[in-house]
Amino acid sequence: MSDNAIEIHGLKKTYVATGRSPAKEALKGIDLTIPRGSIFGLLGPNGAGKSTLINILAGLVVKSAGTVKIWGFDQDKNPRQSRAAIGVMPQEPHLDPFFTPAGSLDVQAGLYGVPKAQRKTAEILELIGLTDKADAYARSLSGGMRRRLLLGKALVHSPQILVLDEPTAGVDIELRNMLWQNVRRLNDEGMTIILTTHYLEEAEEICDDIAIINHGEVIIKDSTANLLGRLDSKTLVITPEADTDLPVLPDTITGQKHTDGTLAFTYKSGATPADQILSLVRDAGITIKDVRTEEADLEDVFLSLTSSR
Ligand SMILES: Nc1ncnc2c1ncn2[C@@H]1O[C@H](COP(=O)(O)OP(=O)(O)OP(=O)(O)O)[C@@H](O)[C@H]1O
């Protein structure tokens, strides 16, 4: 069995045209693997296709083409096992107002075929901080409590993979902290976590790996450390007094000569002092007329990757 929690190949989704709207190709052939045990962030602007992807994983949207394996089980060949391996906390709180939190968890467990003796209702209520509201009507719960109950519902069948769709959109700091505490704890216990978020800082803080989707395609997938490593990269742009070629550079510095004659040197600011580049340039006999630096942050990387298409 592979070490991947999720394996997606050539995944496509086209929503068929309806009276008012034309057909929409929401996913255009996604290939994506998500390692077991990781906290994986799925990022992308509005309409990128994140919810479509998550809903396909959850079995709520039917794909148009491609294969999806969840915990090694092919969604088409082993629908029951693949569904049992995943729990999804949706974006919108759809809760039956007449159920109590304990009742909701019980019904959900029943839907997943969890035998009564194996249900962990009390444990889950404790985890989501709703023990004292176990028997309150859902309609009397605050927005934050409803969100927590949604998390609880995603956990009733002890899935190996937990998916959180925009879990912190519009929630207060207290709930956000509680959610992240729970996510870290579940992950420490071995659960694979997949989350979508608009907040780049949040993804940086909590995710081991990140994929950015735009217009139905994965445009980058890397470890958060590597993505941040890219951010550590700076560029020094030198305008030479006279037209010149690039000097010989060590492996730690990448050079590029632009058509306007400027020389751009990209380097890791943590590893290479800018002074070293200036010395290299001077030692090559180049007279510097002007010099400036360029620096990117994750926001820039994200925007440059998502806005140019
Ligand atoms: N049921 C549907 N019928 C037709 N088109 C849809 C449907 N659901 C989503 N779409 C379209 O598919 C594209 C992808 O939408 P999706 O909701 O997956 O994006 P998203 O990245 O989750 O965005 P958001 O962050 O706003 O939730 C959008 O253009 C959207 O309008």
PDBQT file of the ligand as one rigid body, heavy atoms in Angstrom, charges set to zero:
ROOT
HETATM    1  N1  LIG A 401     -22.942  23.433  -8.752  1.00  0.00    +0.000 N 
HETATM    2  C1  LIG A 401     -22.308  24.187  -9.639  1.00  0.00    +0.000 A 
HETATM    3  N2  LIG A 401     -22.802  24.406 -10.867  1.00  0.00    +0.000 NA
HETATM    4  C2  LIG A 401     -22.148  25.147 -11.781  1.00  0.00    +0.000 A 
HETATM    5  N3  LIG A 401     -20.949  25.724 -11.552  1.00  0.00    +0.000 NA
HETATM    6  C3  LIG A 401     -20.389  25.556 -10.340  1.00  0.00    +0.000 A 
HETATM    7  C4  LIG A 401     -21.030  24.775  -9.323  1.00  0.00    +0.000 A 
HETATM    8  N4  LIG A 401     -20.232  24.779  -8.224  1.00  0.00    +0.000 NA
HETATM    9  C5  LIG A 401     -19.148  25.513  -8.552  1.00  0.00    +0.000 A 
HETATM   10  N5  LIG A 401     -19.239  25.982  -9.822  1.00  0.00    +0.000 N 
HETATM   11  C6  LIG A 401     -18.238  26.798 -10.532  1.00  0.00    +0.000 C 
HETATM   12  O1  LIG A 401     -17.026  26.078 -10.588  1.00  0.00    +0.000 OA
HETATM   13  C7  LIG A 401     -15.900  26.925 -10.346  1.00  0.00    +0.000 C 
HETATM   14  C8  LIG A 401     -15.128  26.425  -9.126  1.00  0.00    +0.000 C 
HETATM   15  O2  LIG A 401     -15.911  26.638  -7.960  1.00  0.00    +0.000 OA
HETATM   16  P1  LIG A 401     -15.472  26.160  -6.498  1.00  0.00    +0.000 P 
HETATM   17  O3  LIG A 401     -16.605  26.456  -5.572  1.00  0.00    +0.000 OA
HETATM   18  O4  LIG A 401     -14.957  24.775  -6.553  1.00  0.00    +0.000 OA
HETATM   19  O5  LIG A 401     -14.259  27.142  -6.201  1.00  0.00    +0.000 OA
HETATM   20  P2  LIG A 401     -13.538  27.479  -4.828  1.00  0.00    +0.000 P 
HETATM   21  O6  LIG A 401     -12.091  27.521  -5.148  1.00  0.00    +0.000 OA
HETATM   22  O7  LIG A 401     -13.973  26.552  -3.782  1.00  0.00    +0.000 OA
HETATM   23  O8  LIG A 401     -14.054  28.923  -4.500  1.00  0.00    +0.000 OA
HETATM   24  P3  LIG A 401     -14.488  29.538  -3.087  1.00  0.00    +0.000 P 
HETATM   25  O9  LIG A 401     -13.225  29.798  -2.362  1.00  0.00    +0.000 OA
HETATM   26  O10 LIG A 401     -15.201  30.782  -3.515  1.00  0.00    +0.000 OA
HETATM   27  O11 LIG A 401     -15.389  28.526  -2.419  1.00  0.00    +0.000 OA
HETATM   28  C9  LIG A 401     -16.479  28.326 -10.162  1.00  0.00    +0.000 C 
HETATM   29  O12 LIG A 401     -16.408  28.984 -11.396  1.00  0.00    +0.000 OA
HETATM   30  C10 LIG A 401     -17.914  28.075  -9.779  1.00  0.00    +0.000 C 
HETATM   31  O13 LIG A 401     -18.750  29.137 -10.212  1.00  0.00    +0.000 OA
ENDROOT
TORSDOF 0
